[in-house]
């Protein structure tokens, strides 16, 4: 994986992805407060689906 080349423990990859998705979701949610447009709403829904999938895998113990 690309993160391993940067010295990141492979067991942290899924957690880092979830944190990145959480950050993106917060930005899209903030954007929706300012300018509620369907495109941003769709992106937020997409990011939340991805985040839910990652957190489900983390809860089940699938870390890499």
Secondary structure, DSSP 8 states (H G I E B T S, - for coil): -TTGGGT--GGGHHHHHHHHHHHHHHHHHHHHHH---HHHHHHHHHHHHHHHHHHHHHHTT---
